[in-house]
Amino acid sequence: MMWLHTENFAPNEPEGTRKSNLVTKKEFRLMLLGFGAIFLALIPIYYRARKDSYREICSQNMKAIAAAIDAYCNDQEGYYPLPFYVAADGAPQMEDGNVISWVSLVKPYMNSRKSFVCPAAEPDEIVKNFVGQGKVVESSYGVVAGVFVQVTDDGRMVTIRKDEVADPSNVAMLTETSNRGSQQSFDPLPFEDGQAKTQPWSGFLVGYEMDNLSPDVQDGKDVIRSNFVTRLAFRGTDKGSFEKAEGRHEFNYVVYAGGQRGKLLAKDAFVSRNRDNNPIAPWWPTNNRGFLRK
């Protein structure tokens, strides 16, 4: 049997006034506005979640790098790697346009699931390190040369043992760096070759205002003192002003020589000194004070 569908008859309803099941233009616009409001509300949540993710990845990267440095030391009778190889002209040694640095030496000990690059680093902050056989490893972290080496009277770098570092729990060893003043980071003393040509990479190392290896420089009878640590990934410090600067994560992560991890603010870029005007931790281990580069 066929059933016929019928609608209730409303004799008093004017013709053409019954509501359609289709969405009207006005309703569609309201829906778009609603979706747009939800999207805008989610944007800050997304960026906060991404920041938190970057922080965690960076922290884990630095933990892995510190472990790799420690493993290297164990294979080298406790001695740290050279911060960089030195060419005949005194500049960092290059291979195919890439620097041969501590990253080159530590890479074989690095956890393959971790990276030498902070995910919050911009491309122009990143250093390219030669690791052999035509391979290059990028990095956005730098080591503090004064922890790894002593500078002899004739200016040579001599590596030291990790157990020779004074007060290792308070001396910075590894932190986030920026290459050649990128992102307005402070780098007043770039490396130069024998022809006074600026080297393409510098962010593999934490340097000082007056010297790339030592906070104090002997100039005849005078001592020239550095006030700042350079190449830290604090943006907006290019003119030596740190008041409004921020790190990659609003701060920068740091690993101390004893393996402890911490955070650095822009004000921490200043070189602290004791009553005798000698530089002290976190940027200079006390046992290295007497080694002034000439």
C-alpha positions as CSV (number, residue, x, y, z in Angstrom):
1,M,0.0,0.0,0.0
2,M,1.4,3.4,-0.9
3,W,1.3,6.1,1.8
4,L,1.0,9.7,0.9
5,H,2.9,12.3,2.8
6,T,0.9,15.3,3.8
7,E,1.6,18.4,5.7
8,N,-0.6,20.0,8.3
9,F,-2.8,22.6,6.7
10,A,-2.5,26.1,8.2
11,P,-5.2,28.2,6.6
12,N,-4.2,31.4,8.4
13,E,-0.5,31.3,7.5
14,P,0.4,33.7,4.7
15,E,1.7,32.0,1.6
16,G,5.5,32.1,1.2
17,T,6.3,32.8,4.9
18,R,7.2,29.3,6.0
19,K,10.9,29.0,7.1
20,S,13.3,27.2,4.8
21,N,15.6,24.4,6.0
22,L,18.5,26.0,4.1
23,V,21.0,28.3,5.9
24,T,20.4,31.9,5.2
25,K,23.2,34.3,4.2
26,K,22.9,36.0,7.5
27,E,23.2,32.7,9.4
28,F,26.2,31.7,7.3
29,R,28.0,35.0,8.1
30,L,27.3,34.4,11.8
31,M,28.8,30.9,11.5
32,L,31.9,32.3,9.8
33,L,32.3,34.9,12.5
34,G,31.9,32.2,15.2
35,F,34.6,30.0,13.5
36,G,36.9,33.0,13.1
37,A,36.5,33.9,16.8
38,I,37.4,30.3,17.8
39,F,40.4,30.4,15.4
40,L,41.7,33.6,16.9
41,A,41.2,32.3,20.4
42,L,43.3,29.2,19.5
43,I,46.2,31.1,18.0
44,P,47.8,32.2,21.4
45,I,47.3,28.6,22.7
46,Y,49.1,27.2,19.6
47,Y,52.0,29.6,20.0
48,R,52.3,28.9,23.7
49,A,52.2,25.2,23.0
50,R,54.9,25.6,20.4
51,K,57.1,27.7,22.7
52,D,56.8,25.0,25.4
53,S,57.7,22.3,22.9
54,Y,60.7,24.3,21.7
55,R,61.9,24.8,25.3
56,E,61.6,21.1,26.0
57,I,63.4,20.1,22.8
58,C,66.2,22.6,23.4
59,S,66.6,21.5,27.0
60,Q,66.9,17.8,25.9
61,N,69.3,18.8,23.1
62,M,71.6,20.5,25.6
63,K,71.4,17.5,28.0
64,A,72.5,15.2,25.1
65,I,75.3,17.6,24.1
66,A,76.6,17.7,27.6
67,A,76.5,13.9,27.8
68,A,78.4,13.8,24.4
69,I,81.1,16.1,25.7
70,D,81.4,14.0,28.8
71,A,81.8,10.9,26.7
72,Y,84.4,12.6,24.6
73,C,86.4,13.5,27.7
74,N,86.2,9.9,29.0
75,D,87.8,8.8,25.7
76,Q,90.5,11.5,25.9
77,E,91.8,10.8,29.5
78,G,89.5,13.5,30.8
79,Y,90.5,16.3,28.5
80,Y,88.0,18.6,26.9
81,P,87.8,19.0,23.1
82,L,89.4,22.1,21.6
83,P,86.8,24.8,21.1
84,F,88.1,25.1,17.5
85,Y,91.1,24.3,15.4
86,V,93.3,27.2,14.7
87,A,94.6,28.0,11.1
88,A,98.1,29.4,10.5
89,D,96.7,33.0,10.5
90,G,95.2,32.5,14.0
91,A,91.6,32.3,12.8
92,P,89.3,29.2,13.2
93,Q,90.3,26.6,10.7
94,M,87.9,26.1,7.8
95,E,87.2,23.1,5.5
96,D,85.1,23.7,2.4
97,G,83.9,27.0,4.0
98,N,82.8,25.3,7.3
99,V,84.5,25.6,10.7
100,I,86.3,22.7,12.4
101,S,85.0,23.2,16.0
102,W,84.2,21.3,19.1
103,V,81.0,20.1,17.4
104,S,83.2,18.3,14.8
105,L,84.8,16.4,17.6
106,V,81.8,15.7,19.8
107,K,79.4,14.7,17.0
108,P,80.3,11.0,17.0
109,Y,79.2,10.8,20.7
110,M,75.9,12.6,20.1
111,N,72.6,10.9,20.5
112,S,71.4,10.5,17.0
113,R,67.8,11.4,18.0
114,K,68.9,14.8,19.4
115,S,70.2,17.9,17.6
116,F,72.8,20.6,17.9
117,V,70.2,23.1,16.8
118,C,67.6,24.7,19.0
119,P,64.2,24.7,17.1
120,A,63.7,28.3,18.1
121,A,66.9,29.4,16.3
122,E,66.6,31.5,13.1
123,P,68.5,30.3,10.0
124,D,71.0,33.1,10.1
125,E,72.0,32.3,13.7
126,I,73.2,28.8,12.8
127,V,76.8,27.7,12.4
128,K,77.9,25.0,9.9
129,N,80.6,22.7,11.3
130,F,82.7,20.3,9.2
131,V,82.7,16.8,10.5
132,G,84.6,14.9,7.8
133,Q,84.0,13.2,4.5
134,G,82.2,16.2,3.1
135,K,79.6,16.2,5.9
136,V,78.3,19.3,7.7
137,V,76.5,19.5,11.0
138,E,74.6,22.7,11.9
139,S,74.7,24.1,15.5
140,S,73.2,26.9,17.5
141,Y,75.0,26.2,20.8
142,G,78.4,27.4,21.9
143,V,81.0,26.5,24.5
144,V,82.9,28.8,26.9
145,A,86.5,28.6,25.8
146,G,87.8,29.4,29.2
147,V,86.4,26.2,30.6
148,F,87.9,24.0,27.9
149,V,91.3,25.5,27.5
150,Q,94.1,27.5,29.1
151,V,95.8,30.1,27.0
152,T,99.6,30.0,27.3
153,D,101.9,33.1,27.4
154,D,102.5,32.7,23.7
155,G,98.8,32.6,22.9
156,R,98.3,28.9,22.3
157,M,95.2,27.0,23.4
158,V,95.9,24.0,25.7
159,T,93.0,21.8,26.7
160,I,92.4,21.0,30.3
161,R,90.9,18.1,32.1
162,K,87.2,18.4,33.2
163,D,88.2,17.5,36.8
164,E,90.5,20.6,36.9
165,V,87.7,23.1,36.6
166,A,87.2,25.0,39.8
167,D,83.7,25.2,41.1
168,P,82.2,23.3,38.2
169,S,78.6,23.5,39.4
170,N,78.7,27.3,39.0
171,V,80.8,27.7,35.8
172,A,79.0,27.9,32.5
173,M,80.2,25.5,29.9
174,L,77.5,25.3,27.2
175,T,74.8,27.7,26.2
176,E,72.7,29.1,23.4
177,T,74.6,31.2,20.9
178,S,73.9,33.3,17.8
179,N,76.2,33.5,14.7
180,R,78.0,36.7,13.9
181,G,75.6,39.1,15.6
182,S,72.5,37.6,13.9
183,Q,69.1,38.6,15.2
184,Q,70.8,41.7,16.7
185,S,72.9,39.7,19.1
186,F,76.0,41.2,20.6
187,D,79.2,40.2,18.7
188,P,81.7,43.1,18.7
189,L,84.8,41.0,18.0
190,P,84.2,38.6,15.0
191,F,87.0,36.2,14.0
192,E,89.2,37.5,11.2
193,D,91.7,35.7,9.0
194,G,95.2,37.0,8.1
195,Q,93.7,39.4,5.5
196,A,91.3,41.0,8.0
197,K,88.4,39.2,6.4
198,T,85.6,38.2,8.8
199,Q,85.1,34.5,9.1
200,P,81.6,33.2,8.2
201,W,81.0,31.5,11.5
202,S,81.4,32.5,15.1
203,G,78.4,31.2,17.0
204,F,80.1,27.9,18.0
205,L,81.9,29.8,20.8
206,V,81.1,32.1,23.7
207,G,83.6,35.0,23.5
208,Y,84.3,38.2,25.3
209,E,84.1,41.9,24.5
210,M,87.8,42.4,24.2
211,D,89.1,39.0,23.3
212,N,87.6,35.8,21.9
213,L,89.1,33.5,24.5
214,S,89.8,35.4,27.6
215,P,87.9,38.1,29.5
216,D,91.2,39.9,30.3
217,V,93.9,40.8,27.8
218,Q,97.5,41.7,28.8
219,D,98.7,44.8,26.8
220,G,102.2,45.5,28.0
221,K,101.8,46.6,31.6
222,D,98.1,47.2,31.3
223,V,95.2,44.8,31.5
224,I,92.3,45.4,29.2
225,R,89.1,44.0,30.7
226,S,85.9,42.8,29.0
227,N,82.6,43.8,30.5
228,F,80.3,41.5,28.5
229,V,80.1,37.9,27.2
230,T,79.4,37.8,23.5
231,R,77.5,35.7,20.9
232,L,74.8,34.7,23.4
233,A,71.4,34.3,21.7
234,F,70.0,37.4,23.4
235,R,68.2,39.4,20.7
236,G,68.4,43.1,20.7
237,T,71.9,43.4,22.3
238,D,73.8,44.4,19.2
239,K,74.8,47.7,20.6
240,G,75.7,46.3,24.0
241,S,72.4,47.2,25.6
242,F,70.8,44.3,27.6
243,E,68.0,46.0,29.4
244,K,65.2,44.9,27.0
245,A,66.9,41.9,25.5
246,E,65.3,38.4,25.5
247,G,66.7,34.9,24.8
248,R,65.2,32.3,22.5
249,H,62.8,31.2,25.2
250,E,62.6,34.5,27.0
251,F,65.8,33.2,28.5
252,N,68.7,31.0,27.4
253,Y,69.4,27.5,28.6
254,V,72.9,26.9,30.1
255,V,74.8,23.7,31.1
256,Y,77.4,24.1,33.8
257,A,80.7,22.2,33.9
258,G,79.4,19.9,36.5
259,G,76.5,18.9,34.3
260,Q,73.7,20.9,36.0
261,R,71.3,22.8,33.7
262,G,70.0,26.3,34.3
263,K,68.6,29.4,32.7
264,L,70.3,32.7,31.8
265,L,68.8,36.1,31.5
266,A,70.2,39.0,29.5
267,K,71.7,40.6,32.6
268,D,73.8,37.5,33.1
269,A,75.9,38.5,30.1
270,F,77.9,40.8,32.3
271,V,81.3,39.5,33.5
272,S,81.2,39.3,37.3
273,R,84.4,40.2,39.2
274,N,85.7,39.9,42.7
275,R,87.2,42.6,44.9
276,D,90.5,42.2,43.1
277,N,88.8,42.8,39.8
278,N,89.4,39.2,38.7
279,P,86.6,37.6,36.6
280,I,84.7,34.9,38.3
281,A,82.0,32.4,37.7
282,P,79.8,31.8,35.8
283,W,81.9,32.9,32.9
284,W,85.4,32.2,34.1
285,P,86.6,29.3,36.2
286,T,88.8,30.6,39.0
287,N,91.7,28.3,38.2
288,N,92.2,29.9,34.8
289,R,92.5,33.5,35.9
290,G,96.3,33.6,35.5
291,F,96.3,32.7,31.9
292,L,96.1,36.0,30.0
293,R,96.4,36.1,26.2
294,K,99.1,38.4,24.9
